[in-house]
Each structure stands twice: as C-alpha cells, then as structure tokens.
Amino acid sequence: MAKKPEPGQTIVAQNRKARHNYFIEETFEAGLSLTGTEVKSLRGGRSTIAESYVTAIEGEAWLVNATIPEYSAGNRNNHEPRRPRKLLLHRSQVNKLIGAIQRQGRTVVPLMVYFNEKGRAKLEIALALGKKAHDKRATIKERDWQRQRSRLLNRT
C-alpha cells in the first residue's frame, strides 16, 4: 500500500515492493546530497530506487544502488547514474540507524523520493525487518480477507 502524497509533494520514485518484502518499523525523512544535473533529471521523473538500500560508511548514511539517469541536456560534467549519494540526517538519526543495522540485524530501505513544498529533494527511508515467505502469505491472506469483508458489508 503506497503512501499518498501530501499537499505540495511531488513523488518522483517509489519502492512499491518494500512494504511487501519488509515489516516497516519506523520511517525517517532524509535530504539528499545531489548535483545540479541529478536534480534536473529527478524532475523528469525517470529514477528508480527499487533495488537500492541505505548503508553506513564512516559514520554517515549513504544511498547505494539508486539510479538517477543522466540529464539529457547535460554536458561533459553530467553525473554518474548509480553513484552512492550521501543522506542528510541528524546525528542522532544516523546513530539510531547504524545501531539498528549492526546490533539488531535490521535493514534500512528507501520508500520514496519526492520534492517537498519548498522544492527540495527528499528521501523517505524506513527501518525494516525482512519478511519470510510465510509472513508474505499471511499478509496477502489478511488483505484478501479485508477486501472480501468490505464487499460483503457493502452489499447489505
């Protein structure tokens, strides 16, 4: 179930499978350290974060494996599409994420990239725990039951 955009938000990319593959425990909003051509390419809306993840490198959070395609009108100073990008978070948030990754075996997954009402590129990330196959089946079963129950209630 994808999150609906708030007023003033423009969603650029979503990771639709994240809520299917993980139990989402806590979400954070992070800024992205981007170059000019990356911002222009993001506004075009062709980026993907489906295979990306967040990792800790030297005490900082980095977005790895996200694809922002090259800007078509860019020159030789265009950016590399799959380069690691630094996340802008408060120190306490970074420490919380790093601790959860190292001690508790959690995963930090990106949920969506969007532009806020001020026009700044933001990334919604989540502290998550991976689902097993039986957990995924139970989730699908519960969702189907809720759908069927609402249909039955609407008939009467």
Secondary structure as GFF3:
##gff-version 3
##sequence-region A 1 156
A	DSSP	beta_strand	10	14	.	.	.	ID=ss1
A	DSSP	alpha_helix	18	21	.	.	.	ID=ss2
A	DSSP	beta_strand	22	32	.	.	.	ID=ss3
A	DSSP	alpha_helix	36	44	.	.	.	ID=ss4
A	DSSP	beta_strand	53	57	.	.	.	ID=ss5
A	DSSP	beta_strand	60	64	.	.	.	ID=ss6
A	DSSP	beta_strand	85	88	.	.	.	ID=ss7
A	DSSP	alpha_helix	91	104	.	.	.	ID=ss8
A	DSSP	beta_strand	107	115	.	.	.	ID=ss9
A	DSSP	beta_strand	121	130	.	.	.	ID=ss10
A	DSSP	alpha_helix	133	155	.	.	.	ID=ss11
###
